[in-house]
Amino acid sequence: MKLGLRLFLAFFLIAGLSAFFILRVILAEVKPSVREVMEDLMVDSANVLAVLAVDELQAHAQGSGPPLADSRLAQQLREYAQRPVDAQIWGLRKQSLDFRIYLTDAKGQVLLDTGERPAVGQDYSRWRDVALALRGEYGARTSRTVQNDDSSHVMYVAAPVHAPGRGELLGVLTVAKPLATVQRFIDRAEQRILFAGLFLLGLSLLIGVAVTAWLVLTVRRLRDYAQQVQAGGQRQAVPQVSGELGELAQAMDAMRARLEGREHIEQTVRALTHELKSPLAALRGAGELLQEELAAPDRQRFASQVVEQSERLRELVDRMLELSKLELQSAPAHPERVQLEALLQRVLARAEPRLSQRGLRLQWLQREAIALQADPEQLELALSNLLGNALDFAPPGSALELRLWREPGRACFSLRDQGPGVPALVWAQLGQRFFSTPRPDGGGKGSGLGLAIARQVALLHGGGLRFEAAEPGLRVIFTLASHST
């Protein structure tokens, strides 16, 4: 199966399942929410009418006044049922008043009923709404008017009628409303939610198609480039891709530079071999010539050459000796209390001439006073190598960013140059003997012993050496164990 099809199917599956479950939850909550709002309004209505019915019900209980069927309350309720209404409620038309109101005495017998089939005289004391209200509890129920017909549900909410001052219970007033009257609103809400969900699902799928197409086209460009690398021939431009795929393209380009052909590799090996032999050959040649009678200028020139090549060999030997000595140790040789900031200032002061020569400036981002037990000579050696490595890669006129801070149990120093950086693929090899990357000024590669010495010093002090991409450049983080305050 193609990569693009896999990505799209995965995106479709995730988006489809998410939309399905979200819509299912939302749609499942619409009807109960509408009914809850409806019940809340009916509670208010029932209690309002219960207060209005106190006088008529109290007069009936005392045997005074006209029958309830002829009372002022009954007349007003009949007028309510006959009132014409034509209301537009958010686009839906309401043309009927749907409340049914019935009133019972303290025994649950119906005294007044506005329904189409009045239940006056019937005993409602066993109906849940009336029974609970008579006991002083919240009375409500939902019942069908037609058996096995869910659309015939009616909601009933009751409120007790008390004598003035929360006296004796005079009866119960119940308000009833068919759920079918709000079903239109529920259906419309569900329909809108469904349409909105389908629209969002379609939009997300379009986004998925666009993202998948972009990713597939990018991968195909990289694939075509890789096939060109495999086929050889004329070198093509590296695909301009951003992000991790861009890093992959650069890594592929670096790989192509290393794999352009056996002949080129052999030439490179011969050139490297010649570079290794050239200092010794120069020394041998200059020494042989110096054994003869030469003019003073020639003798001076060959003597300078001997000194220069000897210095290259001496530096390599010194670093190898330092690294070997460090590798034989299991702890710092001469630990003492060291002020890390002051030690850093000494290292930076010694490097000031080279900094000025290249127009480099130091930029402190963070600096804390840290004291710890360490070998000052080893620390100076490690920090000098780190600084020298950064100077080799930093472009002229750029800034070196420094940070010195404390973390729990550790002292940390970071140094960032703004050079070309190092691919993350080779970070694990940095700090190994004789592994190095080309200098940006064309000066060739170093020996890699400087970072190896810094790493070994950090390990002796319970720390480590790690690398981070700085974009541009590389950030080297040198850590030491520190339990001092």
Wavefront OBJ file of the C-alpha trace (Angstrom):
o trace
v 0.000 0.000 0.000
v 1.317 3.453 -0.928
v 2.551 5.758 1.836
v 0.067 8.492 0.893
v -2.873 6.095 0.993
v -1.772 4.767 4.378
v -1.474 8.269 5.803
v -4.849 9.305 4.431
v -6.587 6.176 5.700
v -5.027 6.661 9.127
v -6.118 10.310 9.182
v -9.593 9.375 7.950
v -9.919 6.693 10.612
v -8.810 9.007 13.425
v -10.951 11.929 12.266
v -13.964 9.718 11.510
v -13.913 7.903 14.849
v -13.380 11.156 16.745
v -16.258 12.843 14.920
v -18.501 9.814 15.407
v -17.982 9.577 19.153
v -18.157 13.345 19.689
v -21.373 13.671 17.683
v -22.822 10.665 19.433
v -22.137 12.176 22.841
v -23.467 15.596 21.863
v -26.615 14.230 20.237
v -27.225 11.990 23.228
v -27.155 15.060 25.488
v -29.525 17.262 23.457
v -32.805 15.620 24.402
v -32.065 15.258 28.155
v -30.815 18.854 28.289
v -33.965 20.227 26.657
v -36.129 18.179 29.013
v -34.168 19.410 32.008
v -34.739 23.018 30.961
v -38.405 22.270 30.362
v -38.760 20.681 33.810
v -37.055 23.666 35.432
v -39.576 26.048 33.859
v -42.456 23.802 34.859
v -41.290 23.836 38.491
v -41.462 27.643 38.476
v -44.866 27.617 36.795
v -46.330 25.053 39.209
v -45.195 27.014 42.264
v -46.515 30.303 40.891
v -49.930 28.763 40.210
v -49.889 27.029 43.617
v -49.589 30.413 45.282
v -52.441 31.803 43.164
v -54.670 28.831 44.050
v -54.359 29.249 47.851
v -57.493 31.362 48.349
v -59.819 29.187 46.268
v -58.508 25.932 47.755
v -58.698 27.290 51.314
v -62.289 28.450 50.754
v -63.159 25.008 49.386
v -61.578 23.299 52.412
v -63.663 25.529 54.744
v -66.850 24.929 52.746
v -67.281 28.589 51.885
v -67.330 30.296 48.546
v -68.468 28.992 45.133
v -67.512 25.540 43.806
v -64.033 25.405 42.349
v -65.451 24.830 38.867
v -67.098 28.272 39.119
v -64.237 30.036 40.951
v -62.219 32.932 39.648
v -59.182 30.624 39.266
v -61.102 28.155 37.095
v -62.394 30.993 34.928
v -58.849 32.359 34.442
v -57.504 28.924 33.567
v -60.256 28.479 30.963
v -59.387 31.861 29.518
v -55.738 30.775 29.343
v -56.654 27.608 27.421
v -58.719 29.613 24.912
v -56.196 32.371 24.274
v -55.012 32.578 20.648
v -51.245 32.461 20.202
v -48.993 32.758 17.168
v -45.325 33.001 18.163
v -42.172 32.604 16.104
v -39.577 30.937 18.338
v -36.199 30.929 16.556
v -37.860 30.083 13.263
v -40.410 27.593 14.637
v -44.072 28.552 14.868
v -46.108 27.970 18.038
v -49.921 28.237 17.703
v -51.237 26.416 20.785
v -50.920 26.599 24.569
v -50.021 23.186 25.890
v -50.156 23.356 29.695
v -52.616 21.052 31.423
v -53.295 22.110 35.014
v -55.114 20.108 37.642
v -55.701 20.770 41.332
v -56.294 18.167 44.038
v -57.273 18.449 47.684
v -55.220 17.195 50.608
v -56.437 13.633 49.950
v -55.430 13.612 46.286
v -58.934 13.957 44.822
v -59.048 16.047 41.656
v -61.014 19.273 42.151
v -60.121 21.149 38.987
v -58.709 19.983 35.624
v -58.126 21.940 32.382
v -57.426 18.847 30.255
v -59.497 17.785 27.257
v -60.916 14.957 29.393
v -61.208 16.446 32.872
v -60.491 14.017 35.700
v -62.540 15.923 38.285
v -63.539 13.649 41.150
v -60.885 10.994 40.440
v -58.388 9.878 43.060
v -54.852 10.892 42.000
v -53.267 10.229 45.362
v -51.327 7.287 43.932
v -49.876 9.154 40.996
v -46.212 9.869 41.639
v -46.437 13.641 41.269
v -49.345 14.038 43.685
v -48.201 11.356 46.136
v -44.724 12.848 46.555
v -46.021 16.400 46.860
v -48.503 15.317 49.544
v -45.570 13.850 51.497
v -43.660 17.134 51.248
v -41.217 15.878 48.587
v -40.539 17.001 45.042
v -43.235 15.472 42.861
v -42.642 14.804 39.168
v -43.335 12.056 36.680
v -43.396 11.260 32.980
v -46.178 9.064 31.629
v -47.490 7.925 28.256
v -50.992 8.843 27.195
v -50.925 6.043 24.587
v -49.393 2.698 25.506
v -46.254 1.740 23.521
v -46.075 5.201 21.926
v -42.946 7.066 22.997
v -44.137 10.234 21.283
v -47.115 10.466 23.706
v -45.002 11.122 26.808
v -46.254 13.886 29.077
v -44.211 15.465 31.873
v -45.948 16.288 35.161
v -44.542 18.579 37.862
v -46.447 19.151 41.112
v -46.219 21.818 43.800
v -47.936 21.717 47.222
v -50.557 24.326 48.101
v -50.187 25.504 51.690
v -52.300 27.780 53.783
v -50.814 31.270 54.236
v -47.637 31.285 56.313
v -46.645 27.696 55.342
v -49.583 26.331 57.315
v -51.460 23.143 56.699
v -51.322 21.381 53.334
v -54.446 22.282 51.364
v -53.740 20.263 48.231
v -51.495 19.880 45.209
v -51.319 21.773 41.913
v -49.805 19.918 38.962
v -48.650 21.343 35.654
v -48.394 18.923 32.697
v -46.887 19.442 29.264
v -46.520 16.948 26.368
v -42.902 16.314 25.433
v -43.956 16.307 21.800
v -44.314 20.104 21.981
v -40.538 20.493 22.386
v -39.590 17.622 20.099
v -39.447 20.012 17.144
v -36.783 22.034 18.900
v -34.856 18.868 19.744
v -35.050 17.621 16.157
v -33.853 20.955 14.783
v -30.945 21.114 17.248
v -29.886 17.557 16.406
v -30.111 18.308 12.700
v -27.947 21.421 13.025
v -25.400 19.592 15.149
v -25.298 16.753 12.641
v -24.794 19.123 9.690
v -22.085 21.049 11.562
v -20.342 17.801 12.521
v -20.408 16.520 8.954
v -19.078 19.848 7.708
v -16.210 19.779 10.207
v -15.494 16.154 9.320
v -15.360 17.039 5.635
v -13.131 20.027 6.366
v -10.776 17.908 8.448
v -10.607 15.337 5.656
v -9.735 18.081 3.162
v -6.970 19.228 5.493
v -5.839 15.619 5.783
v -5.740 15.314 1.999
v -3.691 18.533 1.747
v -1.230 17.485 4.464
v -0.909 13.996 2.995
v -0.354 15.383 -0.498
v 2.320 17.787 0.781
v 4.087 15.035 2.701
v 3.901 12.557 -0.168
v 5.219 15.098 -2.689
v 8.090 15.963 -0.346
v 8.961 12.310 0.212
v 8.791 11.678 -3.521
v 11.244 14.512 -4.132
v 13.603 12.941 -1.626
v 13.059 9.527 -3.206
v 13.857 10.885 -6.669
v 16.972 12.531 -5.296
v 18.036 9.283 -3.609
v 17.499 7.407 -6.888
v 19.697 9.959 -8.651
v 22.341 9.405 -5.976
v 22.141 5.660 -6.598
v 22.310 6.061 -10.374
v 25.251 8.477 -10.238
v 25.875 10.837 -13.108
v 25.591 14.613 -12.945
v 25.017 15.940 -9.440
v 21.571 17.438 -8.873
v 20.590 20.233 -6.506
v 19.488 19.223 -3.016
v 15.673 19.446 -2.631
v 14.706 22.567 -0.692
v 12.661 21.084 2.153
v 12.062 22.489 5.621
v 12.040 20.777 9.011
v 13.211 17.237 9.672
v 12.795 16.307 6.016
v 15.141 19.169 5.155
v 17.690 17.751 7.580
v 17.214 14.386 5.905
v 17.856 16.000 2.512
v 21.054 17.594 3.812
v 22.142 14.278 5.326
v 21.466 12.576 1.994
v 23.524 15.238 0.250
v 26.373 14.654 2.702
v 26.059 10.937 2.092
v 26.131 11.515 -1.650
v 29.296 13.573 -1.271
v 30.880 10.554 0.426
v 29.554 8.011 -2.084
v 30.039 9.715 -5.457
v 32.259 6.919 -6.714
v 35.058 4.548 -5.897
v 37.590 6.594 -7.827
v 36.792 9.759 -5.894
v 37.015 7.842 -2.602
v 40.378 6.415 -3.543
v 41.632 9.884 -4.443
v 40.435 11.189 -1.109
v 42.166 8.365 0.775
v 45.422 9.041 -1.096
v 45.125 12.766 -0.307
v 44.546 12.080 3.377
v 47.481 9.678 3.437
v 49.654 12.330 1.841
v 48.536 14.898 4.421
v 49.578 12.565 7.220
v 52.945 11.917 5.667
v 53.685 15.489 4.622
v 54.848 16.825 8.032
v 57.369 14.020 8.370
v 58.455 14.359 4.747
v 58.912 18.105 5.193
v 60.956 17.583 8.304
v 63.129 14.980 6.602
v 63.711 17.133 3.557
v 64.493 20.250 5.553
v 66.866 18.314 7.791
v 68.746 16.865 4.845
v 69.116 20.293 3.231
v 70.281 21.861 6.460
v 73.179 19.384 6.526
v 74.577 21.070 3.417
v 76.165 24.466 2.946
v 73.301 26.950 2.395
v 72.892 30.655 2.150
v 71.623 32.355 5.302
v 68.114 33.115 3.892
v 67.650 29.512 2.746
v 68.867 28.155 6.037
v 66.398 30.433 7.886
v 63.508 29.325 5.666
v 64.185 25.621 6.164
v 64.681 26.118 9.884
v 61.251 27.833 10.116
v 59.728 24.943 8.265
v 61.215 22.486 10.711
v 59.826 24.491 13.636
v 56.320 24.742 12.088
v 56.016 21.061 11.277
v 57.511 20.125 14.616
v 54.913 22.270 16.354
v 52.127 20.435 14.547
v 53.544 17.105 15.605
v 54.203 18.360 19.154
v 50.619 19.531 19.562
v 49.323 16.181 18.405
v 51.658 14.307 20.736
v 50.876 16.574 23.710
v 47.168 16.112 23.279
v 47.538 12.373 22.942
v 49.620 12.297 26.137
v 47.102 14.441 28.013
v 44.219 12.250 26.877
v 46.061 9.058 27.750
v 46.908 10.421 31.204
v 43.285 11.410 31.808
v 42.002 8.016 30.682
v 44.238 6.305 33.252
v 42.678 8.291 36.110
v 39.486 7.381 37.938
v 39.068 10.739 39.729
v 40.490 14.281 39.591
v 44.201 14.251 40.368
v 44.386 17.354 42.604
v 40.885 18.429 43.659
v 40.414 21.741 45.458
v 37.719 24.372 45.855
v 37.382 26.187 42.535
v 35.427 29.312 41.667
v 34.214 28.288 38.247
v 33.466 31.818 37.010
v 36.972 33.059 37.880
v 38.540 30.052 36.162
v 36.482 30.754 33.050
v 37.637 34.374 33.036
v 41.279 33.222 33.015
v 40.614 30.929 30.061
v 38.832 33.705 28.169
v 41.606 36.195 28.935
v 44.221 33.893 27.383
v 42.067 33.594 24.261
v 41.562 37.359 23.925
v 44.237 37.865 21.202
v 42.674 35.252 18.960
v 39.196 36.632 19.646
v 40.297 40.125 18.638
v 42.087 38.848 15.548
v 38.886 37.258 14.214
v 36.555 40.017 15.435
v 34.643 37.653 17.724
v 32.742 38.895 20.753
v 31.556 37.141 23.901
v 27.899 37.310 24.902
v 26.951 36.118 28.380
v 23.333 34.935 28.536
v 23.511 33.707 32.121
v 26.231 33.765 34.748
v 26.032 32.413 38.280
v 28.673 32.218 40.980
v 29.485 28.520 41.445
v 32.086 26.945 43.719
v 32.888 23.245 43.584
v 35.591 20.660 44.275
v 37.595 20.069 41.095
v 41.059 19.881 39.596
v 41.683 23.432 38.297
v 44.355 22.388 35.789
v 42.128 19.754 34.258
v 39.208 22.177 34.092
v 41.329 24.842 32.410
v 42.550 22.263 29.908
v 38.992 21.139 29.102
v 37.555 24.658 28.855
v 40.475 25.835 26.716
v 39.868 22.995 24.272
v 36.142 23.756 24.128
v 36.833 27.428 23.466
v 39.461 26.602 20.832
v 37.030 24.289 19.065
v 34.357 27.031 19.034
v 36.876 29.553 17.650
v 37.684 27.178 14.782
v 34.031 27.035 13.691
v 32.762 30.541 14.530
v 32.425 32.870 11.498
v 34.512 36.089 11.744
v 32.606 38.915 13.387
v 30.047 36.611 15.061
v 29.258 36.158 18.746
v 30.001 33.295 21.088
v 27.155 32.737 23.547
v 28.093 31.569 27.045
v 25.990 30.383 29.957
v 27.053 29.314 33.432
v 24.319 28.025 35.715
v 23.532 25.551 38.419
v 21.114 22.643 38.321
v 20.320 20.266 41.188
v 23.579 18.418 41.842
v 25.283 19.812 38.734
v 27.232 22.817 37.506
v 26.629 23.535 33.819
v 28.544 25.556 31.247
v 27.408 25.969 27.651
v 29.234 27.505 24.704
v 27.549 28.171 21.396
v 29.149 29.226 18.120
v 27.244 30.423 15.068
v 29.067 28.275 12.545
v 27.653 25.661 10.184
v 26.895 23.243 13.011
v 27.193 19.481 12.985
v 24.518 17.007 11.783
v 22.771 15.274 14.657
v 23.678 11.935 13.109
v 27.323 12.359 14.131
v 26.824 13.819 17.613
v 27.499 10.421 19.178
v 30.931 10.363 17.517
v 31.988 13.828 18.658
v 34.539 13.504 21.416
v 36.046 10.305 20.035
v 39.708 10.117 19.136
v 40.593 11.438 15.668
v 36.959 12.162 14.764
v 36.395 15.696 13.575
v 34.446 17.672 11.004
v 35.839 20.098 8.403
v 36.490 23.675 9.506
v 34.346 26.244 7.677
v 37.429 28.309 6.704
v 38.845 25.467 4.621
v 41.555 24.669 7.131
v 40.838 20.957 6.993
v 39.931 18.743 9.901
v 41.392 18.739 13.345
v 42.445 15.715 15.310
v 39.276 15.552 17.402
v 41.420 15.217 20.536
v 40.249 18.519 22.031
v 36.652 17.366 22.518
v 37.901 13.953 23.641
v 39.950 15.626 26.416
v 36.971 17.783 27.469
v 34.693 14.748 27.630
v 37.203 12.784 29.723
v 37.636 15.676 32.196
v 33.854 15.945 32.557
v 33.583 12.203 33.211
v 36.309 12.375 35.872
v 34.286 15.083 37.630
v 31.019 13.152 37.505
v 29.618 15.100 34.576
v 29.444 14.775 30.834
v 29.578 16.457 27.448
v 26.599 16.761 25.156
v 25.636 18.687 22.051
v 22.564 20.558 20.829
v 21.717 22.143 17.501
v 21.605 25.934 17.843
v 20.453 26.901 14.327
v 22.861 28.291 13.323
v 25.793 26.662 14.976
v 26.324 24.079 17.676
v 25.874 24.346 21.434
v 28.268 22.340 23.595
v 27.125 21.703 27.194
v 29.820 20.788 29.712
v 28.557 19.534 33.086
v 30.255 18.739 36.391
v 28.951 17.127 39.551
v 28.440 19.799 42.214
v 26.948 19.456 45.683
v 28.292 22.723 47.041
v 26.154 25.793 47.730
l 1 2 3 4 5 6 7 8 9 10 11 12 13 14 15 16 17 18 19 20 21 22 23 24 25 26 27 28 29 30 31 32 33 34 35 36 37 38 39 40 41 42 43 44 45 46 47 48 49 50 51 52 53 54 55 56 57 58 59 60 61 62 63 64 65 66 67 68 69 70 71 72 73 74 75 76 77 78 79 80 81 82 83 84 85 86 87 88 89 90 91 92 93 94 95 96 97 98 99 100 101 102 103 104 105 106 107 108 109 110 111 112 113 114 115 116 117 118 119 120 121 122 123 124 125 126 127 128 129 130 131 132 133 134 135 136 137 138 139 140 141 142 143 144 145 146 147 148 149 150 151 152 153 154 155 156 157 158 159 160 161 162 163 164 165 166 167 168 169 170 171 172 173 174 175 176 177 178 179 180 181 182 183 184 185 186 187 188 189 190 191 192 193 194 195 196 197 198 199 200 201 202 203 204 205 206 207 208 209 210 211 212 213 214 215 216 217 218 219 220 221 222 223 224 225 226 227 228 229 230 231 232 233 234 235 236 237 238 239 240 241 242 243 244 245 246 247 248 249 250 251 252 253 254 255 256 257 258 259 260 261 262 263 264 265 266 267 268 269 270 271 272 273 274 275 276 277 278 279 280 281 282 283 284 285 286 287 288 289 290 291 292 293 294 295 296 297 298 299 300 301 302 303 304 305 306 307 308 309 310 311 312 313 314 315 316 317 318 319 320 321 322 323 324 325 326 327 328 329 330 331 332 333 334 335 336 337 338 339 340 341 342 343 344 345 346 347 348 349 350 351 352 353 354 355 356 357 358 359 360 361 362 363 364 365 366 367 368 369 370 371 372 373 374 375 376 377 378 379 380 381 382 383 384 385 386 387 388 389 390 391 392 393 394 395 396 397 398 399 400 401 402 403 404 405 406 407 408 409 410 411 412 413 414 415 416 417 418 419 420 421 422 423 424 425 426 427 428 429 430 431 432 433 434 435 436 437 438 439 440 441 442 443 444 445 446 447 448 449 450 451 452 453 454 455 456 457 458 459 460 461 462 463 464 465 466 467 468 469 470 471 472 473 474 475 476 477 478 479 480 481 482 483 484 485
